[in-house]
Every structure is written in C-alpha cells, then in structure tokens.
Amino acid sequence: MNQVIRLMKRIALSPLFWIITICFSIFVLENSDLSNYFLISDFATNVPSLSLSGQYYRLLTSLFLHTGITHLISNMFLLIILTWVVSPIISKALYLSLLLLSGVLGNLLADVLIVSLVNSDGNYWSFLTTFGYSHGIVGLSTSITGLYIFALIIFVFKASKNLPQKKFRLSALIFVSFIA
C-alpha cells in the first residue's frame, strides 16, 4: 500500500503528468460542445502578427494546444520518451524551465522567421508561411526540439562517461531522432 501511495505522489508531483493532463484537457474542451461558446484557440494560438504586436502570452499558451488527436498523441509520445531520457540527469524544476523556455523561444524564432519570409520580396515556401502566418502555430514541437537538443548535449558531455549503463536511454534518443 505504501508503494502505491509513493507512486501516486511521484506521478502527481511530475511536471510531465501535469503537462499531459493540461494538453489532453484543453483538447477535450476544444472538441466538446462547450467550444461553441468559448474557443480557447482564438485566444491562445500563436498567430505571429498578434504575438509580435504585444500579445506575448500566445508564445506560451499555444504550447498546450494541438490541431488534432494525432498531433497531440505524437507530441505526448515524444515528450514521454525524452522525459524518460533526461529525467535521471536533471531536476524537475530545470526540466520544466527548459521545456517552457525552449517552447517560448522556439515559437518566437518561428514567428520572426515566418513574418520575415512573408514580408520578403521572394516567394519562399508560401504554402507554409501563409498558413502559419494566418492560422497560427500550436503544439509542443518547439519544446520537444529544445528538450531533444538538451538531451543530445547531455549525452555527448556527461552521460557518455557511463555509456555501458546508458545504452538503453541512448537507444531511445536515437529512436526519437529517426521518428521526429
């Protein structure tokens, strides 16, 4: 019984648990009948023109929105694998900070890139920039990319010293490299 309580406490204190819970809850709410009255995506999607004109909260809120169940599940799958890879190495606070900061900075970088491409003289990837510019950017992909880069750096500089013990986690990291 004590093991069950400890496991429940460990899960409840996990940032990963809360991120998954928030993402799935928002997805369910957005796809329910209540969405006709209050569309979260209208106020939370990272639309570059709005985010760069002062609505900076969209850089954070858009991380928790997803375009569909496939997008949500694939983001959660990659997030779970990468969390499993880095969680023994870093604290929960550093993990959460890294995840949110890389997501916000990644969204900001994407916004600046999209706006500069839309405003440029050339026609660069118009099918991508037009959609991103007018419909916005959602999902944890920028956070997952930041976590992935961090995991690679950690394995190169820190975990490679104990490589025989880290083979399975390294295999998971390589697996993420191929599917991401």
trRosetta pair geometry for C-beta under 8 A, 3 or more apart (Angstrom, degrees):
i j d omega theta_ij theta_ji phi_ij phi_ji
1 4 5.7 -52 -154 32 36 112
1 5 6.6 34 150 -16 66 105
2 5 5.7 -55 -149 39 35 111
2 6 6.2 36 153 -19 67 107
3 6 5.7 -54 -146 38 31 112
3 7 6.2 33 154 -20 65 107
4 7 5.7 -54 -147 37 29 112
4 8 6.3 29 154 -18 64 106
5 8 5.7 -53 -145 37 30 111
5 9 6.2 31 154 -19 64 107
6 9 5.7 -55 -146 38 30 112
6 10 6.2 32 154 -21 64 107
7 10 5.6 -53 -146 35 30 113
7 11 6.4 30 155 -18 64 105
8 11 5.8 -54 -147 37 30 110
8 12 6.2 29 155 -18 65 110
9 12 5.8 -56 -143 39 29 110
9 13 6.2 17 159 -10 64 112
10 13 6.2 -65 -145 43 25 103
10 14 6.6 42 151 -43 61 104
11 14 5.6 -48 -154 10 32 121
11 17 5.3 110 174 -81 72 150
12 17 6.7 -99 -106 95 21 159
13 92 7.3 -57 146 -113 90 169
14 17 4.2 92 76 -3 102 105
14 18 7.2 178 95 -4 60 82
14 92 7.2 -134 -132 -123 44 123
15 18 5.8 -62 -153 42 38 107
15 19 6.1 39 153 -21 72 107
15 92 5.5 153 -15 -169 110 93
15 95 5.9 172 47 100 143 113
15 96 4.3 -146 -123 -78 158 105
15 99 7.3 165 136 29 136 147
16 19 5.8 -55 -144 36 30 110
16 20 6.3 27 158 -15 65 108
16 79 6.9 161 -138 143 97 105
16 80 6.9 101 -170 -105 133 62
16 83 4.8 68 -88 -150 137 167
16 87 8.0 -47 -27 -81 134 130
17 20 6.1 -62 -151 40 26 107
17 21 6.1 25 153 -19 64 112
18 21 5.4 -51 -140 39 33 114
18 22 6.1 34 159 -20 66 105
19 22 5.9 -54 -146 37 28 109
19 23 6.3 25 157 -16 63 109
19 64 7.8 -136 -157 -106 70 93
19 79 7.1 -125 109 168 136 151
19 99 7.3 -63 -88 143 154 153
19 140 7.7 76 173 -99 123 147
20 23 5.9 -58 -145 39 29 109
20 24 6.1 20 161 -11 66 110
20 76 5.7 80 -119 -134 98 115
20 79 7.5 178 -73 94 92 137
20 80 7.9 41 -75 -69 132 97
21 24 6.2 -60 -143 42 25 104
21 25 6.0 26 159 -21 63 113
22 25 5.8 -58 -143 38 26 112
22 26 6.3 23 160 -16 64 107
22 64 5.3 -58 130 -142 110 130
23 26 6.1 -57 -148 37 26 107
23 27 6.3 27 154 -19 62 110
23 64 5.3 -139 -91 -156 68 72
23 66 6.6 56 -171 -18 103 119
23 72 6.2 160 153 -146 113 100
23 75 7.5 -137 -167 96 157 127
23 76 6.8 -174 88 -75 148 106
23 140 7.3 -44 -96 -33 142 124
24 27 5.5 -55 -146 37 33 115
24 28 6.3 33 156 -19 67 104
24 72 7.1 111 -92 177 63 134
24 76 7.9 35 -56 -78 98 147
25 28 5.9 -54 -147 36 29 109
25 29 6.2 28 154 -17 64 109
26 29 5.6 -56 -144 40 31 112
26 30 6.0 32 156 -21 66 108
26 40 6.0 -115 -156 94 100 165
26 64 5.4 97 10 141 158 103
26 65 6.2 -98 133 -93 138 60
27 30 5.8 -54 -144 37 27 111
27 31 6.3 4 161 0 62 114
27 65 7.9 140 -76 -145 71 48
27 66 5.8 -13 -90 48 115 108
27 69 7.4 111 177 -93 138 63
27 72 5.4 20 -88 -94 156 155
28 31 6.2 -73 -146 50 26 97
28 32 6.1 35 155 -38 66 110
29 32 5.7 -52 -143 20 29 116
29 34 6.1 -52 -162 75 75 125
29 35 6.7 129 145 -71 60 88
29 40 6.6 63 105 -16 120 134
30 35 5.1 71 -163 -102 37 130
30 39 7.3 62 -133 -146 83 65
30 40 5.8 -87 -82 38 97 111
30 41 6.2 68 -129 -28 128 107
30 65 7.4 94 -57 -137 157 91
31 35 6.6 39 -57 -26 10 147
32 35 5.8 134 62 -17 58 93
33 36 6.4 -30 179 7 55 110
34 37 5.8 -61 -170 38 57 107
34 38 6.5 -23 156 42 88 93
35 38 7.1 -92 -136 70 33 54
35 39 5.8 57 -174 -98 79 69
35 40 7.8 -70 -124 7 86 83
39 42 4.2 77 94 -9 109 109
39 43 7.5 142 97 -1 69 84
40 43 6.4 -78 -164 48 39 94
40 44 5.3 -6 160 10 80 130
40 65 7.0 -174 113 -93 109 114
41 44 6.0 -76 -119 55 28 91
41 45 4.9 40 -175 -43 74 110
41 65 5.7 117 -103 -144 86 146
41 136 7.9 165 179 71 93 148
41 138 7.3 -35 -132 -83 102 146
42 45 7.2 -9 -100 10 10 108
43 61 7.6 -51 118 131 74 160
44 58 6.4 158 -169 -124 34 70
44 61 3.7 -115 -149 138 94 124
44 62 5.9 164 148 -73 77 55
44 64 7.4 -54 165 62 142 95
44 65 5.7 145 108 -39 118 131
45 58 6.6 -3 95 -155 31 111
45 61 8.0 -63 -33 103 18 101
45 62 5.4 72 -146 -107 32 105
45 65 6.2 -74 -88 69 70 163
45 135 7.6 -78 166 156 147 57
45 136 3.7 72 154 128 113 163
45 137 7.4 140 -178 51 80 36
45 138 5.7 -56 -126 -67 82 105
46 51 5.4 16 -158 -55 74 143
46 58 4.7 143 -103 147 57 99
46 59 6.0 78 -115 -96 117 39
46 61 7.8 165 -58 69 79 75
46 62 3.6 -68 -24 -19 96 165
46 107 5.1 -102 -141 -164 162 125
46 110 7.9 66 127 82 138 120
46 111 6.8 -108 165 -71 109 113
46 136 5.3 140 72 -168 47 96
46 137 4.4 -40 77 61 113 86
46 138 6.7 167 21 -74 91 51
47 50 4.3 53 78 20 104 112
47 51 6.4 165 72 -16 48 89
47 58 6.8 -61 27 177 64 159
47 133 7.9 57 -165 176 74 34
47 134 7.7 -14 -142 -179 105 17
47 135 7.5 -144 -105 118 91 16
47 136 4.1 -62 -74 -85 66 100
47 137 8.0 164 -79 12 29 68
48 51 5.8 -58 -133 40 28 108
48 52 5.8 12 173 -6 67 114
48 110 7.6 -122 -87 116 111 77
48 111 4.0 164 -124 -145 90 83
48 112 8.0 -168 -149 -41 116 25
48 114 4.9 -146 -57 80 161 125
48 115 5.1 -163 153 -52 133 97
48 132 6.8 52 -20 139 121 89
48 133 5.7 -54 39 -123 124 59
48 136 7.5 -179 -12 -114 62 57
48 137 7.5 60 -49 -4 85 110
49 52 6.5 -60 -137 45 21 101
49 53 6.2 9 162 -11 58 119
49 115 7.1 137 -77 -100 63 110
49 133 6.9 62 -28 -171 102 79
50 53 6.0 -69 -143 42 26 103
50 55 4.6 -20 156 42 90 134
50 58 6.2 74 104 -10 108 163
51 55 5.7 -80 -98 79 38 83
51 56 6.4 82 -164 -107 72 38
51 58 4.5 -115 -90 72 96 122
51 59 5.6 109 -153 -55 127 83
51 107 7.3 -114 -165 145 164 110
51 108 7.6 -145 145 -103 129 62
51 111 5.3 -97 81 -117 131 156
52 111 5.5 174 -49 152 108 127
52 112 7.3 131 -96 -80 132 63
52 115 6.2 -19 5 -47 164 158
55 58 5.1 46 126 -12 100 115
56 59 5.7 -27 -176 8 62 116
57 60 5.9 -61 -167 42 51 104
57 61 5.7 37 146 -15 84 114
58 61 5.7 -57 -125 46 36 104
58 62 5.6 41 174 -29 70 109
58 107 8.0 -155 119 155 74 143
58 136 7.9 -98 179 -144 127 124
59 62 6.8 -49 -142 26 13 110
59 103 7.9 140 157 125 76 78
59 104 4.6 69 139 -146 112 77
59 107 4.5 162 -148 92 77 133
59 108 5.7 15 -129 -58 137 83
59 111 7.6 -75 -97 -18 98 141
60 63 6.1 -47 -173 6 40 115
60 100 6.9 18 -132 -164 99 98
60 103 7.3 87 -122 106 53 114
60 104 5.5 -7 -76 -90 75 106
61 64 6.5 -64 -171 33 47 103
61 65 7.3 38 141 -17 73 108
62 65 5.6 -59 -152 33 49 112
62 107 6.3 130 67 -124 127 146
62 136 6.8 -141 -121 166 135 115
62 137 6.0 68 159 94 149 70
62 138 4.9 -123 -172 -110 90 60
62 139 7.5 -23 150 18 84 39
63 100 7.4 -152 29 -126 175 63
63 103 4.5 35 -102 172 134 145
63 104 7.7 -57 -45 -61 129 62
63 107 7.4 -101 -63 -45 87 136
63 138 7.9 -172 -82 -163 11 56
63 139 7.1 -26 -147 114 40 20
63 140 5.4 63 -171 -94 83 66
63 142 7.5 -93 -105 54 95 100
63 143 5.9 67 -145 -27 123 130
64 140 7.7 49 -83 -62 36 94
65 138 4.0 -72 94 -153 102 125
65 139 6.9 -72 87 -50 61 46
66 69 8.0 96 116 -87 127 18
66 71 4.4 175 -176 104 102 110
66 72 4.0 136 97 -72 166 82
66 75 6.5 -140 -104 17 127 142
66 138 6.1 -173 -93 131 24 116
66 139 5.4 76 -107 -94 71 83
67 71 4.7 78 48 2 83 161
67 138 6.1 142 -49 68 79 123
67 139 7.1 -38 -8 -53 87 114
68 71 5.0 99 53 9 70 103
68 72 7.0 -132 101 -4 37 92
69 72 5.6 -55 -145 39 33 113
69 73 6.0 27 160 -15 68 109
70 73 6.1 -56 -140 40 27 105
70 74 6.1 23 162 -15 64 110
71 74 6.2 -59 -143 39 23 106
71 75 6.3 22 158 -16 61 110
71 139 6.0 -94 169 -97 115 129
72 75 6.0 -61 -150 38 25 109
72 76 6.3 19 157 -15 64 110
73 76 5.7 -56 -143 40 31 109
73 77 6.1 37 156 -25 66 106
74 77 5.6 -49 -144 33 31 115
74 78 6.5 26 159 -12 63 105
75 78 6.2 -60 -150 41 29 105
75 79 6.0 29 154 -21 65 112
75 139 5.6 -152 -81 -164 147 99
75 140 4.6 116 -172 48 127 106
75 141 6.7 -90 -108 -61 106 65
75 144 6.5 -138 -148 -42 76 141
76 79 5.5 -56 -142 40 31 114
76 80 6.2 35 157 -24 66 104
77 80 6.0 -54 -150 32 26 110
77 81 6.7 22 154 -14 62 106
78 81 5.8 -55 -148 37 33 110
78 82 6.2 24 158 -11 68 110
78 144 5.1 44 116 -152 125 140
78 148 8.0 -31 173 -66 113 116
78 176 6.0 106 -141 -137 88 106
78 179 7.5 -157 -89 98 102 110
78 180 6.1 93 -123 -93 138 102
79 82 6.1 -60 -142 43 28 105
79 83 6.0 31 157 -22 64 110
79 140 6.2 3 -69 118 128 150
79 143 7.7 20 -104 106 109 111
79 144 5.8 -93 -76 -97 75 103
79 147 7.5 75 -127 53 65 161
80 83 5.8 -55 -144 36 26 112
80 84 6.4 29 156 -21 62 107
81 84 5.8 -58 -153 34 29 112
81 85 6.6 29 150 -21 64 106
81 172 5.4 -165 -170 177 101 111
81 175 7.1 -112 -166 87 149 113
81 176 5.4 173 111 -73 137 116
82 85 5.4 -51 -149 33 37 115
82 86 6.3 8 163 1 70 109
82 144 6.5 154 10 -150 155 77
82 147 4.7 92 147 127 142 123
82 148 5.9 -81 -112 -76 137 67
82 151 5.9 -124 -151 -38 91 149
82 173 7.8 81 -109 -106 69 73
82 176 6.3 87 -67 -113 89 164
83 86 6.5 -70 -140 49 27 90
83 87 5.4 41 166 -45 68 111
83 95 7.1 68 -132 -164 85 134
83 147 7.6 -26 -66 -175 60 147
84 87 6.2 -36 -123 15 21 117
84 169 7.4 -153 126 -122 85 91
84 172 6.6 -70 90 152 115 166
85 151 5.1 40 114 -141 131 135
85 169 5.0 131 -129 -169 73 98
85 172 5.5 -158 -75 93 107 122
85 173 5.4 104 -130 -68 151 94
85 176 7.9 -82 -24 -6 149 144
86 89 5.4 -75 -163 45 57 111
86 90 5.7 -6 161 20 97 111
86 95 6.7 148 112 -110 116 102
86 147 6.7 -128 4 -171 151 94
86 150 6.6 35 -109 109 149 109
86 151 5.1 -105 -63 -93 108 93
86 154 6.5 116 -118 32 93 161
87 90 7.1 -81 -127 54 25 74
87 95 6.7 19 -103 -90 68 149
88 169 7.9 -92 30 -92 126 156
89 154 5.6 82 148 -174 164 145
89 158 6.8 111 -148 104 128 144
89 159 6.9 -67 -91 -63 135 112
90 94 4.4 -110 176 88 113 127
90 95 5.4 142 102 -59 116 82
90 98 7.4 14 142 -5 163 144
90 154 7.9 -96 -39 -99 108 149
91 94 4.6 93 55 10 83 102
91 95 6.8 -140 96 -7 43 88
92 95 5.5 -53 -146 36 31 116
92 96 6.3 28 158 -16 66 106
93 96 6.0 -55 -145 38 28 107
93 97 6.2 27 155 -17 63 110
94 97 5.6 -56 -143 41 30 112
94 98 6.0 32 157 -21 66 109
95 98 5.9 -58 -146 37 24 110
95 99 6.2 22 157 -19 62 110
96 99 5.7 -55 -144 37 29 112
96 100 6.2 17 162 -8 65 110
97 100 6.3 -63 -143 44 25 101
97 101 5.7 17 164 -13 65 118
98 101 6.1 -58 -133 43 21 106
98 102 5.9 16 168 -13 62 113
98 146 6.4 -175 165 134 81 114
98 147 6.4 106 127 -94 113 73
98 150 5.8 24 -173 -64 140 167
99 102 6.4 -60 -142 39 18 103
99 103 6.4 19 156 -19 58 112
99 140 8.0 -14 -174 -158 101 111
99 143 4.8 41 -171 -168 71 115
99 146 7.1 156 -120 83 33 119
99 147 5.9 15 -97 -65 77 115
100 103 5.7 -58 -148 37 29 114
100 104 6.3 24 158 -16 66 107
100 143 7.0 2 -81 -114 24 120
101 104 5.9 -55 -143 38 30 106
101 105 6.1 21 161 -10 66 111
101 146 7.4 -171 89 173 72 161
102 105 5.9 -56 -137 46 29 106
102 106 5.8 35 159 -24 64 112
102 142 6.4 -171 137 142 75 79
102 143 5.4 115 87 -127 96 48
102 145 7.0 -158 157 79 121 73
102 146 2.2 67 -179 -128 152 177
102 147 6.6 -174 59 -36 156 61
102 149 7.8 176 -138 43 142 114
102 150 7.5 -107 -61 -28 151 119
103 106 5.7 -56 -142 38 24 112
103 107 6.3 24 158 -18 61 106
103 140 6.4 -53 -109 -142 125 62
103 142 4.9 114 -134 90 50 99
103 143 3.4 -8 -69 -65 103 94
103 146 6.8 -107 -43 15 51 137
104 107 5.8 -55 -149 36 28 110
104 108 6.4 29 152 -19 63 107
105 108 5.5 -51 -146 36 33 114
105 109 6.3 36 154 -19 65 105
105 142 7.6 -171 75 162 58 124
105 146 7.4 99 60 -86 108 138
106 109 5.7 -53 -146 37 31 111
106 110 6.3 31 154 -18 64 106
106 141 7.7 -146 138 101 145 70
106 142 2.6 171 103 -167 141 119
106 143 7.0 -139 28 -47 140 41
106 145 6.1 125 -114 61 149 121
106 146 6.1 -123 -41 -41 125 110
107 110 5.6 -54 -146 38 32 112
107 111 6.2 36 153 -23 65 105
107 137 6.2 174 -135 93 90 132
107 142 5.4 -148 -45 24 67 166
108 111 5.7 -52 -148 33 30 113
108 112 6.5 28 155 -16 64 105
109 112 5.9 -55 -147 37 30 109
109 113 6.3 29 154 -17 64 110
109 142 7.9 157 47 -138 105 130
110 113 5.7 -58 -146 40 30 112
110 114 6.1 29 157 -19 67 108
110 132 7.3 -112 162 -174 107 141
110 137 5.8 82 116 -83 143 172
110 142 6.8 -109 -19 -81 128 132
111 114 5.9 -56 -143 37 27 108
111 115 6.2 22 160 -14 64 109
111 137 7.4 -125 -69 16 78 136
112 115 6.1 -57 -144 40 27 107
112 116 6.2 23 158 -16 63 111
113 116 6.0 -59 -144 39 26 107
113 117 6.3 23 158 -17 64 109
114 117 5.9 -58 -147 38 28 108
114 118 6.2 27 156 -18 65 108
114 129 5.1 164 -149 -139 77 84
114 132 4.8 -116 -123 109 144 125
114 133 5.4 -176 159 -72 116 81
114 137 7.9 -162 -28 -43 155 125
115 118 5.8 -55 -144 38 30 110
115 119 6.1 14 161 -6 65 114
115 133 7.1 128 -85 -115 54 103
116 119 6.0 -64 -140 48 28 102
116 120 6.2 45 154 -45 64 102
117 120 5.6 -41 -144 11 31 119
117 124 4.8 -100 -153 74 107 118
117 125 6.7 -19 177 55 148 98
117 129 4.6 -131 100 -101 124 153
118 129 5.2 -169 -65 154 83 124
118 130 7.4 127 -108 -82 105 53
118 133 5.0 85 -72 -89 149 153
120 124 6.5 20 67 9 137 117
123 126 5.1 -24 -176 -47 91 119
124 129 6.9 65 92 -16 80 141
125 128 4.3 -21 156 35 111 115
125 129 5.6 106 98 -16 89 97
126 129 6.1 -62 -131 47 31 99
126 130 5.5 32 171 -24 69 114
127 130 6.4 -45 -129 33 19 109
127 131 6.9 15 164 -12 52 111
128 131 6.3 -66 -155 38 26 104
128 132 6.2 14 158 -8 66 115
129 132 5.7 -59 -140 47 33 108
129 133 5.6 35 160 -25 68 113
130 133 5.8 -56 -139 38 24 112
130 134 6.2 0 168 1 62 114
131 134 6.6 -70 -140 47 22 92
131 135 5.4 -24 -178 24 65 121
132 135 6.9 -62 -106 56 16 83
132 136 7.1 -9 -163 172 49 5
132 137 5.7 23 -148 -65 94 94
139 142 7.9 120 97 4 78 76
140 143 4.5 -55 -169 47 80 117
140 144 5.4 85 128 -29 91 98
141 144 5.6 -53 -141 38 31 112
141 145 6.3 35 156 -21 64 104
142 145 5.6 -49 -147 34 32 114
142 146 6.6 35 152 -18 62 104
143 146 5.7 -55 -152 36 32 112
143 147 6.3 30 152 -16 66 107
144 147 5.6 -54 -146 39 32 111
144 148 6.1 37 152 -24 65 107
144 180 7.3 -164 135 -133 122 128
145 148 5.5 -52 -145 35 30 115
145 149 6.4 30 156 -17 64 104
145 180 7.9 149 -91 171 72 137
146 149 5.9 -53 -146 36 30 109
146 150 6.3 31 153 -18 63 107
147 150 5.6 -54 -148 38 31 115
147 151 6.3 35 152 -22 65 105
148 151 5.7 -53 -148 34 30 112
148 152 6.6 31 153 -19 63 103
148 173 7.9 141 -147 -150 76 85
148 176 6.3 -152 -119 132 112 132
148 177 7.9 141 -167 -83 123 67
148 180 6.8 26 -98 -78 160 179
149 152 5.7 -51 -150 34 33 112
149 153 6.5 33 152 -18 65 105
150 153 5.7 -56 -150 37 31 111
150 154 6.3 32 153 -20 66 107
151 154 5.7 -53 -145 37 31 113
151 155 6.4 28 157 -17 64 106
151 173 5.7 -162 139 -119 126 120
152 155 5.9 -58 -148 37 29 107
152 156 6.3 27 156 -19 65 108
152 173 7.0 151 -81 -178 66 130
153 156 5.9 -57 -148 36 29 110
153 157 6.2 -5 166 9 66 114
154 157 6.6 -76 -140 52 23 88
154 158 5.1 -40 -169 38 66 118
154 159 5.9 49 138 -9 83 108
155 158 7.3 -57 -88 56 14 75
155 159 4.7 -44 -120 55 54 118
155 160 6.1 86 165 -50 60 84
155 166 7.3 176 -129 146 93 144
155 170 6.2 124 -144 -106 138 91
155 173 6.4 -139 -42 50 157 177
156 160 6.2 9 -154 -27 22 132
157 160 7.2 99 22 17 6 110
158 161 6.9 -60 173 8 35 107
159 162 6.4 -70 -165 54 57 86
159 163 7.2 99 139 -85 74 57
159 166 4.8 120 172 -112 112 171
159 169 7.4 -88 -177 91 154 131
159 170 7.5 -179 122 -68 130 100
160 163 5.4 8 -158 -65 49 104
160 166 7.9 -96 -88 60 29 145
162 165 4.7 -26 156 40 105 113
162 166 5.7 100 100 -17 84 108
163 166 5.6 -75 -136 50 33 102
163 167 6.8 68 162 -67 68 72
163 170 7.2 17 -150 -34 81 153
164 167 6.3 -14 -159 -34 32 109
166 169 5.0 -59 -167 49 76 111
166 170 5.4 81 131 -28 90 103
167 170 5.6 -60 -146 39 28 112
167 171 6.3 34 153 -24 65 104
168 171 5.4 -48 -150 31 33 116
168 172 6.7 36 150 -19 62 100
169 172 5.5 -47 -152 32 37 114
169 173 6.6 39 148 -20 64 102
170 173 5.5 -50 -149 34 36 114
170 174 6.4 37 151 -18 66 103
171 174 5.7 -52 -148 37 33 111
171 175 6.3 40 150 -24 64 104
172 175 5.4 -50 -148 34 33 117
172 176 6.5 36 152 -20 64 101
173 176 5.7 -49 -151 33 33 112
173 177 6.7 41 147 -26 61 101
174 177 5.3 -47 -155 26 37 120
174 178 6.9 29 152 -14 64 102
175 178 6.1 -62 -157 36 32 105
175 179 6.5 5 158 0 68 112
176 179 6.3 -69 -139 48 31 94
176 180 5.4 29 168 -28 71 118
177 180 6.5 -52 -128 30 17 108
